[in-house]
Amino acid sequence: DNEILSSLPLQMSLYFNVYFFPFWWLSTVVILYLKYPDLSDYYKFILVTIMILASLIEVIRLYLGYMGNLQEKVPELAGFWLLSLLLQLPIILFLLFNEGLKIQPLERAVHIVFAFFLAFQVITAFVTLKRMVNKLATHFHLKEFHRLEEQPVPSFCSLGREERAVPMAGRGPT
């Protein structure tokens, strides 16, 4: 009943991601600053927007990952998983594979490492979420079973006596 459901590999990945993220952010901002004059106007806007969004999302994502995994909270871990899968992973893949961004070697290297972190975290968070949800569902069903077991269930014979004892409306005494 006291089984620990949090994932050590996920927690280690989150821990190393916390230390890698400032390095990723700093190297990406420096490279963006250096190649900014050579980019077209729409790529300038896209890259600045992506950097702001990715930074905000990453802080929220890492917080939810820590809280969801360590405290075994399903909503926080599900939020972490959704932010990773639906927002961060597409952003990093866009930064990694869009050749119109004039990707530099250092930039490609840090994006690959970040993409590996994200892919690993998506997989391990899914497995951990599945285990947590199954454990909670089992606990809920057992709790319901014990609750039903404790309630007195009227027997078949007592139901028949109670029905005969109830007077019918509109009828006089018989």
N, C-alpha and C positions, 0 to 999 in steps of 0.2 A: 504494500500500500504506500510505502514511502520511497518508491523507486524514483531516482533522479532522471528527469527527462531532458534536461538541457544537454546540448551537444558540445563536447570539448573541442572537436575540430572546428566547429563554427565559431566558438569563442576565441580560439587561437587565431583564426582568420580575421575576426573582427579586431582583435588586439593588434595584429601586425598591420591591418588596414589603417588603424588610427595613426600609426607612425608613418605609414607610406603616404597617406593623403596629403600632408603638408608638402612633402617632396614633390609629389605629382603636381599639386597646385602651383608651387613656385616655378618648377621647370616649364609648365605649360604657359604660365603668364609671361615668363621671360622670353620664351620662343615666340609667343603671340606678339609681344612688344617688338621683337626683332623683325618679324616678317609682316607686321601690320601695314607698312607702306606699300608692299607688293601685292596685297590682297585686293580683290574687287570690293566695291561698297557693300554689296549684299552679304559677302562672306565676312566682312568686318562686323557687320551687325549680328550675323548668326553666331560668330565665335564669341563675341562679348556676351551675348544673351546666354549662350550655352555655358560659359564659365560662371556666370552669376547663378544660373539655375543649378548647375552641377554642384557648386559649392554649398548652396542652401540644402539641396536634396541630400547631399552626402552627410552633412551634420545631423540632419533629422534621421536619416537612414541608420547611421551608426548608433545613435541614441536608442532608437527603437529596437535595433538588433541586440544591443547589450541588455536592455530591460526585458525584452521578450524572451531571450535565451536564459539569462541568469535567474530571473524571477518566474520563469515558466508561465508567461502570460501569452495566451494565444492571440489576442487582438494586436498586441505590439509586434509579435513575431510575424504575424500575417501582414501588417503594415510594412514592416521591413522587407518582407519577401516581395510584396507588390511594388514597392518603390524600386527595389533592385531590378526586378524583371521588366517592369513596364516603363521606367524612366531612365535609370542610370545605365543599364546595359545598352539600350538603343543609342543613348547619347555617346557613350564611349565607342561603340561600333561605328557611329557616324564619324567621330573624330579620327578613328583608326583607318577607315577604308575610303573616305572621300578624298580623292586625289586633287580636287580643286582647292583644297586647303593648303597645298604646298607643304606636305608633311616632312618634317626634319627627322633625322635618325634618332635623336634623343627623345623627341616627341613620340615617335612610333614605339620606342622601347618602353616608355612609362605607360603608354596607353595599353600595350600588350599585357604588362604586369597587372594593371588595373582591371583589364578585361578578365584575366585569369582569376583574380580575387573575386570579381562579381560572379563569374560562372560557378566557381566553387561554392560561394555563399548561397547562390540561388538553389543549387542542388542540395546542400546540407540543410538549409533552412526548410526546404520542402519536406525532406525526410523527418526532420525534427518536428515540424508542424503536424505531420501525419501521425507521429507517435503521440504527441500531446493531445490531439483531438480524439484519437482512439482511446487513450487513457481517460480523458474527461467523459467521453460517451459511456464507457464501461462503468465508471464511477457513478454517473447519473442513473444508469439503468439499475445498478445494484442498490442505490439509495431508494429508488422508486419501488423496487421489489421488497426491500425491508419495510418501507412505509406501508405498503399494501399488506404485508405479512402481519404487521402489528395491529391493523384495524380489524375489529370484529366483523366477520362476515355473517349476515343473517342466514340461518339455515333454511332449507326448503320448507320444512314443516311449520316454522314460525311465520313465514310469509303467508301461508294459507290461513292461519288463525287471525293474523292482523287484518286481512282483507274481510273476513266474515264479521269482525268486530266493528268495522266502520259502518255507521248508519248511512243509508242512501238518501240523498236529498229529495224532498217532494213526496216521500212515501210515509205513510203513517205507521204506527207500530203494528207489527204482524204477530 
